[in-house]
Amino acid sequence: MGKGKKAGKARIPKTKCCVKKSRCGRCPIRMLKEGTLPEGYTVKKRELVRLDGKKVTKKKLAKAA
């Protein structure tokens, strides 16, 4: 069985970019460029950050996505 995309489920970005030339499916840099990054988040120095300055947690990130 191969990996497939789940219909109706948003992808959660990684908190840090793995710096590969071919960007993975959850890369925050790629998601920022495509416009699929959740509202209120951006990328600075290859790391996912919140616009309001609060700490990024996976629980809050899952709710935003």
MDAnalysis code that builds the backbone (N, CA, C; Angstrom):
import MDAnalysis as mda
import numpy as np

u = mda.Universe.empty(195, n_residues=65, atom_resindex=np.repeat(np.arange(65), 3), trajectory=True)
u.add_TopologyAttr("name", ["N", "CA", "C"] * 65)
u.add_TopologyAttr("resid", np.arange(1, 66))
u.add_TopologyAttr("resname", ["MET", "GLY", "LYS", "GLY", "LYS", "LYS", "ALA", "GLY", "LYS", "ALA", "ARG", "ILE", "PRO", "LYS", "THR", "LYS", "CYS", "CYS", "VAL", "LYS", "LYS", "SER", "ARG", "CYS", "GLY", "ARG", "CYS", "PRO", "ILE", "ARG", "MET", "LEU", "LYS", "GLU", "GLY", "THR", "LEU", "PRO", "GLU", "GLY", "TYR", "THR", "VAL", "LYS", "LYS", "ARG", "GLU", "LEU", "VAL", "ARG", "LEU", "ASP", "GLY", "LYS", "LYS", "VAL", "THR", "LYS", "LYS", "LYS", "LEU", "ALA", "LYS", "ALA", "ALA"])
u.atoms.positions = np.array([
    [0.834, -1.176, 0.000],
    [0.000, 0.000, 0.000],
    [0.885, 1.248, 0.000],
    [0.623, 2.142, -0.920],
    [1.399, 3.374, -1.016],
    [0.802, 4.481, -0.163],
    [1.560, 5.526, -0.020],
    [1.082, 6.673, 0.739],
    [0.148, 7.480, -0.141],
    [-0.954, 7.894, 0.406],
    [-1.909, 8.681, -0.351],
    [-2.382, 9.872, 0.466],
    [-2.935, 10.852, -0.202],
    [-3.453, 12.020, 0.493],
    [-4.842, 11.710, 1.019],
    [-5.102, 12.134, 2.240],
    [-6.410, 11.942, 2.833],
    [-7.295, 13.106, 2.411],
    [-8.452, 12.793, 1.912],
    [-9.369, 13.817, 1.429],
    [-9.958, 14.589, 2.610],
    [-9.988, 15.908, 2.497],
    [-10.604, 16.741, 3.512],
    [-9.751, 16.994, 4.742],
    [-8.545, 16.535, 4.758],
    [-7.684, 16.703, 5.920],
    [-6.523, 17.637, 5.557],
    [-6.342, 18.723, 6.310],
    [-5.277, 19.684, 6.028],
    [-3.943, 19.147, 6.534],
    [-2.892, 19.418, 5.801],
    [-1.554, 18.986, 6.209],
    [-1.017, 19.944, 7.257],
    [-0.410, 19.403, 8.294],
    [0.207, 20.210, 9.333],
    [1.675, 20.406, 8.974],
    [2.156, 21.645, 8.918],
    [3.561, 21.868, 8.567],
    [4.505, 21.454, 9.683],
    [5.729, 21.120, 9.302],
    [6.758, 20.831, 10.293],
    [7.124, 22.133, 10.995],
    [7.701, 22.040, 12.198],
    [8.081, 23.251, 12.917],
    [9.434, 23.772, 12.450],
    [10.217, 22.922, 11.775],
    [11.527, 23.320, 11.279],
    [11.765, 22.671, 9.921],
    [12.372, 23.421, 9.015],
    [12.663, 22.907, 7.675],
    [13.853, 21.952, 7.748],
    [13.781, 20.861, 6.982],
    [14.854, 19.871, 7.006],
    [15.985, 20.219, 6.019],
    [15.883, 21.324, 5.304],
    [16.900, 21.894, 4.424],
    [17.269, 21.000, 3.247],
    [16.357, 20.170, 2.788],
    [16.608, 19.380, 1.587],
    [16.292, 20.226, 0.369],
    [17.007, 19.998, -0.707],
    [16.771, 20.757, -1.935],
    [15.387, 20.454, -2.493],
    [15.001, 19.175, -2.500],
    [13.644, 18.817, -2.919],
    [12.763, 18.891, -1.680],
    [11.925, 19.892, -1.591],
    [11.122, 20.141, -0.396],
    [10.106, 19.017, -0.159],
    [9.980, 18.625, 1.099],
    [9.024, 17.576, 1.441],
    [7.602, 18.147, 1.426],
    [6.624, 17.309, 1.570],
    [5.233, 17.727, 1.504],
    [4.779, 18.598, 2.656],
    [5.456, 18.549, 3.787],
    [5.078, 19.330, 4.969],
    [6.048, 20.462, 5.265],
    [6.923, 20.778, 4.320],
    [7.931, 21.825, 4.527],
    [7.255, 23.183, 4.725],
    [7.578, 23.908, 5.818],
    [6.940, 25.205, 6.044],
    [7.288, 26.234, 4.963],
    [8.479, 26.148, 4.371],
    [8.877, 27.080, 3.313],
    [8.021, 26.854, 2.071],
    [7.820, 25.599, 1.690],
    [7.008, 25.277, 0.520],
    [5.549, 25.674, 0.750],
    [5.051, 25.400, 1.962],
    [3.667, 25.729, 2.279],
    [3.435, 27.236, 2.291],
    [4.431, 27.997, 2.729],
    [4.338, 29.456, 2.719],
    [4.262, 29.970, 1.287],
    [5.093, 29.417, 0.417],
    [5.122, 29.835, -0.983],
    [3.811, 29.500, -1.691],
    [3.246, 28.326, -1.408],
    [1.997, 27.902, -2.032],
    [0.776, 28.577, -1.423],
    [0.920, 29.128, -0.224],
    [-0.204, 29.762, 0.452],
    [-1.053, 28.802, 1.253],
    [-0.525, 27.625, 1.568],
    [-1.275, 26.632, 2.335],
    [-0.904, 26.611, 3.813],
    [-0.048, 27.537, 4.226],
    [0.327, 27.635, 5.637],
    [-0.874, 28.160, 6.423],
    [-1.150, 27.616, 7.624],
    [-2.313, 28.074, 8.396],
    [-2.250, 29.573, 8.699],
    [-3.412, 30.172, 8.883],
    [-3.527, 31.599, 9.176],
    [-2.827, 31.932, 10.495],
    [-2.051, 33.011, 10.500],
    [-1.374, 33.441, 11.717],
    [0.029, 32.890, 11.883],
    [0.538, 32.174, 10.889],
    [1.877, 31.591, 10.950],
    [2.723, 32.094, 9.787],
    [4.037, 32.145, 9.998],
    [4.983, 32.496, 8.948],
    [6.280, 31.735, 9.201],
    [7.266, 31.925, 8.308],
    [8.552, 31.229, 8.431],
    [9.670, 32.257, 8.515],
    [10.516, 32.114, 9.532],
    [11.691, 32.971, 9.688],
    [12.883, 32.083, 9.997],
    [13.950, 32.238, 9.225],
    [15.179, 31.456, 9.391],
    [14.892, 29.958, 9.382],
    [14.073, 29.523, 8.398],
    [13.697, 28.114, 8.198],
    [12.957, 27.508, 9.380],
    [12.363, 28.336, 10.230],
    [11.619, 27.848, 11.382],
    [10.224, 28.459, 11.392],
    [9.223, 27.658, 11.725],
    [7.840, 28.107, 11.767],
    [7.626, 28.971, 13.009],
    [7.055, 30.169, 12.831],
    [6.791, 31.073, 13.950],
    [5.376, 31.625, 13.821],
    [4.834, 32.087, 14.952],
    [3.516, 32.710, 14.952],
    [3.677, 34.211, 14.774],
    [2.712, 34.832, 14.128],
    [2.771, 36.265, 13.877],
    [2.618, 37.081, 15.149],
    [1.901, 36.551, 16.149],
    [1.702, 37.287, 17.393],
    [2.857, 37.120, 18.379],
    [3.858, 36.308, 18.028],
    [5.049, 36.152, 18.865],
    [4.964, 35.050, 19.903],
    [3.823, 34.373, 20.005],
    [3.695, 33.284, 20.979],
    [4.427, 32.044, 20.485],
    [4.617, 31.087, 21.393],
    [5.340, 29.860, 21.076],
    [4.491, 28.942, 20.186],
    [5.140, 28.294, 19.228],
    [4.463, 27.357, 18.331],
    [4.395, 25.998, 19.010],
    [3.173, 25.477, 19.162],
    [2.993, 24.139, 19.714],
    [2.229, 23.301, 18.698],
    [2.464, 22.009, 18.715],
    [1.813, 21.124, 17.753],
    [0.298, 21.091, 17.971],
    [-0.128, 21.229, 19.222],
    [-1.548, 21.193, 19.527],
    [-2.271, 22.397, 18.911],
    [-1.701, 23.598, 19.086],
    [-2.289, 24.803, 18.504],
    [-2.191, 24.790, 16.979],
    [-1.120, 24.221, 16.476],
    [-0.914, 24.140, 15.045],
    [-1.951, 23.221, 14.406],
    [-2.282, 22.133, 15.078],
    [-3.290, 21.204, 14.569],
    [-4.669, 21.865, 14.537],
    [-4.968, 22.697, 15.538],
    [-6.244, 23.396, 15.556],
    [-6.329, 24.424, 14.431],
    [-5.215, 25.100, 14.149],
    [-5.187, 26.122, 13.104],
    [-5.310, 25.502, 11.723],
    [-4.783, 24.298, 11.549],
    [-4.824, 23.632, 10.244],
    [-6.125, 22.937, 10.078],
])
